[in-house]
Amino acid sequence: MRIGDLLILLLLAALWGASFLFMRISAPEFGPLPLVAFRMGLAGLALSSVFLKKEARESAKKHWWALLVSGVIGSSLAFILLSYATLTLSAGFTSLMNSSVPIFSAIIAAVWLKERLRVPQIIGLGLGVIGVGILVWRKLDFTADGQGWPIAACIMACACYGFGASWMKSKLSSVRPFVASAGSLLGAALVLIPFALTQLPETSPSLKSWASAIALALFCTSLAFVFFFKLIQRSSATVATSVTFLIPFFAIFWGWLFLDEKVTTQMLLGLGVTLIGTSLITGVLGRKGGE
């Protein structure tokens, strides 16, 4: 990997890792739904210049339904669930749960798209499930003050991401990435805004929360998409998706640095097992040098 690609990869991981920090800060004051509506809308507007081209507008019009489903279920619903989870769970722990996305992506793709799972991937699925089990061990308390429902929200968010990946591959493979991103973001925002208006906070969020929400939209969503697609163009999809393995480390670091969050042995053990599993699923482990 070239030095420039490595720097982009690290910056992308830092941005997406920071998203958990910004959700942790802003979600309590905004509320999950208003926060995500704001995030999707502002991020979509930041990328909307792509629609200055007629070709992009026609593509979005042709695939509007697929873009809407992708934005609402593949992104917005996942963001809402994760924002809800961060009301209770630490940024670091939430990111660890989110690292299991490849598990759901592989399962859904195998069932829906009939993608064949190789032996290493099946082993990886098993390890991934064990890793998640380690993370949630003795935490599934579904009482009012327990962590059970926030953890369940994280798992459901991962399933949404997994669905979104298969949906895009099935329905949007012919749409340019920037068109798909901007279209799905703006479409989802239009759906969410009417519902978000009914759940606006009684008092205006603090300046810190506003700054976090803006950073979440502009840096962790819009700018991160630009870096992600640039990395794919410069390197490969495999290198780009390997950012999944770096995000938890940055999220844990940001949470420790700015929110004084604790890092436990259980979290590190769960992280290690989950990442080994997801690396087998994605083919990062066991891939021959020339592939």
Secondary structure, DSSP 8 states (H G I E B T S, - for coil): --HHHHHHHHHHHHHHHHHHHHHHHHHHHH-HHHHHHHHHHHHHHHHGGGGGSHHHHHHHHHTHHHHHHIIIIIIIIHHHHHHHHTTTS-HHHHHHHHTTHHHHHHHHHHHHS-----HHHHHHHHHHHHHHHHHHTTT---STTSSHHHHHHHHHHHHHHHHHHHHHHHHSTTS-HHHHHHHHHHHHHHHHHHHHHTT--SS---HHHHHHHHHHHIIIIIIHHHHHHHHHHHS-HHHHHGGGGTHHHHHHHHHHHHH-----HHHHHHHHHHHHHHHHHHTSSS--TT-
